[in-house]
Amino acid sequence: MATIAMKFGGTSVADIDRIRHVATLVKREVERGNKVAVVVSAMAGETNKLVAWTNDASRPDGANHAALPDQREYDVVVAAGEQVTAGLLAITLNAMGIKARSWLGWQVPINTSAVHGSARIEGVPANDMKAAIEGGEVAVVAGFQGVAPGTRISTLGRGGSDTSAVAVAAGIGAARCDIYTDVDGVYTTDPRIVPKARRLEKIAFEEMLEMASLGAKVLQTRSVEIAMLHRVPTRVLSTFTPGVGGTLLCDEEDIVEKKPVTGIAYSRDEAKITLHKVPDRPGIASAIFGPLADAGVNVDMIVQNVSEDGKTTDLTFTCTRGELARALAAIETYAKTINYRDVTHDAAVAKVSIIGIGMRAHPGVAQTMFRTLADKGINIQVISTSEIKVSVLIAEEYVELAVRALHSAYELDTA
């Protein structure tokens, strides 16, 4: 017997038939003797519909563009999708003879910060819910939502149900958290690009965190952060292919064989900005990146080149494509302070990354990447590294070629 958390995404609960299927998976765990908390997303497409309604409601009569809705009321509306799913699953479980009740974010409670629309979880005491679970009741928790100071409902941002699930697992002291989705685990890279990509039986928390932040869409980044912080063993499983073992997120020490590279990630959501002939003086980086931070631009890769005279520099950085216009506006606003000669930008770029805890013990990993790309005629525009990853910025048209070539170069095609 163990206490486990189970999470089901939007495609898993897309309609009543799928909710019934989810209920059978929950019932199976109960019949094994496990005590269960289930975290659910909204039915597929529901959150998008609710967001569209908030935008329409914010549009003054005759206006072409909606005003930004009050984020507190926005949270009230968009949190409704998960509430519907939680109630429907609890009803279904009870109809199957499994004692269950729904729990909303404020009832658990899932305590969050007051940043409505993208709140961060600050704690999940869950005392009443834990007592109910210990009494043999299945707790069906509405994901994606919590309660902000002042008892206002809050939401965690898109993909927040994964985060809810791991936080609930930590809060109730669960032995593990099983995240059910429409894929059967974490792969060495995107199988749509590399048909020979392999499902990983285990992946270290650190590796999954890098893969999630670098473009892999299997798990939300913050959910991996919480799993790593609280050491919650987390499995990625498919709702639709029962019997497949999935992928276990675990401590590095639990992985016996550490290959130099575990996986290849990529992101097309990249834009590059270069400031030319910036004065090379103390404080110039602050003058550039301070306004960008104030504008809410998340800067990623950065490279600086000093000119021959040592007086000026070219500075290149990347951000998401959605933040490109905001970044350019912030730079233009502070043009006189920064005193650059001109600025260029390019949104036809992509980031490709190699990730692996084995890099720590294997020299020459980066050289293999650079040589492989050079052999394919792919020019590297920007490089960034950490202890367990190397990322390069390349022209977007070469993404698939780069991913396939690197996957073969690091022998990820074979077990």
N, C-alpha and C positions, 0 to 999 in steps of 0.2 A: 504493500500500500504506500502511496505517495500522494502529495498534493502537487498538482500540475496546473499550469495555465495553458489555455488553447486560444489561438487567435485566428479569426477567419476574415479574409478581405472581401472587397465588394463583389468580385466575380463569384466567390464561394457562396454568397448569400443573395444572388441576383434576383431570385424569385422564390415563391413558396416551395416549389419542388426542390430547389437547391438548399433552402433552409431545412427542409425535412432530411435531406442527405447529411447536412452538417449535424443535425440532431442525432442521427444514427452513429456518427463518429464520436459524439460526446457520450452517448449511451454506452458505446463499446468501452470507453475508458472507465465509466462508472461501474460497469459489470466486471471489470478487472479489479475492482476494489479501490480505485483511485478517487481522491477528492478533487473536484474540478472547479476552476473559474474559467469562464469563456469570455473573451473580449471580441466584439464584433464591429465591423465597419458598416457604413451605410450601404444599401443595395447599389449595385453598379449604376452609375449615372445620376444618382439622387443628389449627391453633393453639388455637382455641376449645375443641376437644375435649381437648387436652393441659392447658390451663389448668383445665378442669373436673375433670380427674383429680387435679391437684395439690390443688385445694380439697377434693375428697372424701377424699383420703389424709390431709389435715390435720384431718379431723373426728374428734374423740374419739367413742368408742362412745356412741350415744344423744344426742349433742349436736345442737342445732338449727343451730348456726352453726360453720363451720370456723374453726380458728385460722389465723393467717397462716403459710403454709409458710415454711420456711427458704429464703430467696431464692437462695442458692447452688444448692440442689437444685432449686428451681423452674426456674432457668435450664437445668440439665441436662435436665430433662424437655421444656420448651417449645422448646428449640433442636433437638429431634429432628426436627421437621417439615421444616425446611430441609435437614437431612442426608439424609432420604429422597429429597426432590426432586432434590438435587444428584447423588446416586448413580444415580437413574433416568435423568436426562438424560444423564449421562456414558455409561451403558450404551447408551442409544438412539443417541447420536452415534457411538459405536464400531461399533454394528451397521450404521450407514449409511456406514461407511468413513471417518469423521472421527476422527482420533486425539484423545482427550479423557480427562481424569481429574478427579475431584472434589477440592475443597479445603475443609476445614472452617475455621472461624474461627481456631483455634489453629495450624493448619498454614500459613496464609498468611504471617505472622500478622496479624490485625486486633487491634492492641493497644488496650485500653480501660481506663477507670477501674474502680474496684472497687465501684461502685454497682450491685449486681446487680438485674436487672429493668429498669433504665433507664440502662445504662452509656453513657458518651460515648467516642467514638473518639479516641484520642490519637496514633495513627500506624499506617501500613500499609507497613512496609518491603518485604515481598513479594519479596525477592531470589530465592528459589528458584522462586517462581511465575513471575516475570518471565523467568527463564532458560528455564523450560518453554515459555512462550508464544513466546519468541524461537526456540525449537527447532521450532515449528510445531504445538504441542499446544494444544488449546482447554482453558482452565482453567474449570471449573464450580464456582463458589464458593457455599457455603451462606450466604445472607444473614441479617441479623437477629442475628448472633452474632459474638463475638470472644473474646479471652482476657484476663482480668483479671490484675493482679499476683498472683503465687503460682500461676500456671498453671491457675486455675479458669475454666471456661467462663462467659461472660457474655452477656447479651442486651441489645438496644438499645432496648427498648420497642416498642409496637405501631407498625407502619409502618416499622420500622427497616431493612427490606431496601432501601428507597430510599437511605437514608443509607449502608448498606454499599456499594451500587453506585457512588455518586459518590466515596466514599472510596477504593475499589479503583481507580477510574479515575484519581484523582489519584496514588495510590501507584505505579501502573505507567506513569504518564505518557501516558495514553490521549489520543488526538486529540479524542475526544468520548465521551459516555455516553448511550446510547439506552435510555430507560425505557419498556418496553412495558406497556400496561395495557389496561383495557376501554373507555377513551375515546380518541378520536383526536387529542387535544391539549388546550390550555388555551383556554377560551372567555371571551368578554367577561363572561358571567355564567352562571348555571345554566340550561341549555337547557330543563330541565323546567319552569321558571317563565317564561322568555322564549324562545319557539320561534325568534325571530329572532336569538338570540345567535349571534355569529360566532366561528369558530375563529381564533385569532391565529397568524400565521406566526412572529412573534418577540415575545418579552417580555423586558424587562430583569430581571437577577437581583433587583434591589431591588424591582421590582414584584411578581415572583413570591413573594418572601419575605413581602411584606405580604399578598398574597392567601392564601398558605398559612396564615399566622398568624391571619388574619381569617375563616377559615371555608371557603375553597376546599379541596376534598379531593383534588385531583389529585396533589399531591406532599407529602411529609412535610417539615415546616419545617426540620429539621436537615439534610436532604439539600440543600436550596437554600442554606443557610448555607455548607456545605462547597463546593458548586459555585461560589459567589460568592467565597469566600476563596481557592480555588485556581484560579479562572478556568477551570473545566472546562465547555466548551460542552456543554449537556445538552438532548437532544430528548425530548419526550413523544410517543409513538406508540401506535397501537392494534395489538394482536396480531391482531385479527380483521378489520381493513379494510386489507389491504396496498395500497400505492400512494398512500395519503393522506400528505401531507407532514409532519403533526404540527406541533408548536410547538417552536421553538428558544429556550432560555434563553441569553442572551448579554449582553455589556457594553452599557451605555447608548449608547456611541458607535457601535455597530453598527446602531442603529435610526435610519433617516433621518427619518421623519415621526413626531413625538411629539405625539399628541393630548393635550388637557388631562386626559382620563380614559381609562384603558386598560380598566378592568374594574370590575364591581360585585360585592362579596362580601357574604355575610351569615352570621350564626351564630345559631341558636336556643338554643344551649347557654349561656345567660346567666342570671344572677340578680343582682338589685340589692338592696343593703343600705344603709339610711340610719340614721345615729346622730343623734338630735335633741338640741339644746341641749348641745353639748359645750363645755366651757370653752375659750375662745380664748386660749391661752397657749403659750409656747415648749415644745416637747417633746411636745405632745399627739399629733401625727401619729406620732411614734415609739412612743408608748404604745399606739396603735391598731394600726399596721401591723407592729410588732415581733412581738406575739403571733400575728398572722395568718401571718407568715412562718415562725415556729416551728412552727405547726400545718400547714405545707405548703400554705397557701392562696395561689394565684397571683392577685393583685389586678390588675385591668386598668384600666378607666376610673375616674377620681376627679374629683369636683367638690366644692368647699367654698363655702358661702354664709355670710357674716358677718351677724349680726343687727344691728338698728338701734342697740342699746346698745353694740355692739362688745365685749361680754363673752362671748358664746356664739356657737356656729356649728353649722350642720347640715352633716354630712359624708356624702356618698354615694359608694359605690364598687361595682364589679361583680366577680364571680368566676363560675366555671362552676357549673352547677346541682349537679353532683356534689360540689362543695366547700362548698355553702351551709350544710349542717348543721354541718360542721366550723368554718366561719367564725363562725357564730352561737354555737357552744359556746366558742370562743376569746374572743369579745367578752364573753360572760356571765362567763367565768372572771375577766376583768380589769375587770369593771364598776366596782368601787370605784376602781381606778386611773384609769380613763378618765373616770368621773364623768358619764356621759351621762344625760339624763332618760329617754329610751326609745329603742327600736330598732324599725324596721319593715323588712320585706323583701318582695320581689316576684320570683317566678320566671317570670311570664308576660310576659317581655320578650325582645327580640332586638336584635342589633347589625347595622346595615347600614353598609357602608363603600364609599367611592369611592377608587380607587387610580390613580395615573398620574404618571410622571416629568415629564409635560408641565405639571403644576401649578406647577412652579418658574418657568415663564415666562408663565403665563396668569393674570392677576388675575380675581377674581370667580367662581372655581370653587366655593367654599364657598357663596356667595350663591345660585348656581343650585340647589344641593342644598337649601338651606333654603327657598327660594321654591317649589320643586317639591313638597316635602313639605307645606308650608303649603297649597298649592293643592288637595292631596288630603285636607286635614283631618287630617293626621298630626302629632301632638304629639311634639316632641323632648324627651326627658327628661335626657339627658346627651350631651355632645359631647367628643370628643378628636381631636387632630390631630397629624400629623407633617409633614415636608417634602413627602411624596408621597401622603398619604392623609388623609381626613376620615371619622371614624366617628361615628355617632349611635346612641343607644339609644332604641328605640320599643316600643310595645306589640306583642307577638308577632303578634297578629291582623292587623297591617298589613304584615307582611314582604313578601308577594308583591306587594301593591299598590305598595309603596315601590320594590322592585327594578325592576318593570316601568316605573314612572314615571321613575325615574332613568336607566334604560337608554335611554329615548327622549329625555329631556332633554339628554343628552350625545351624542346622535346616534350611538349605538353600534349601532343597528339597521341602519345602512347602512355600506358599506365606505368 
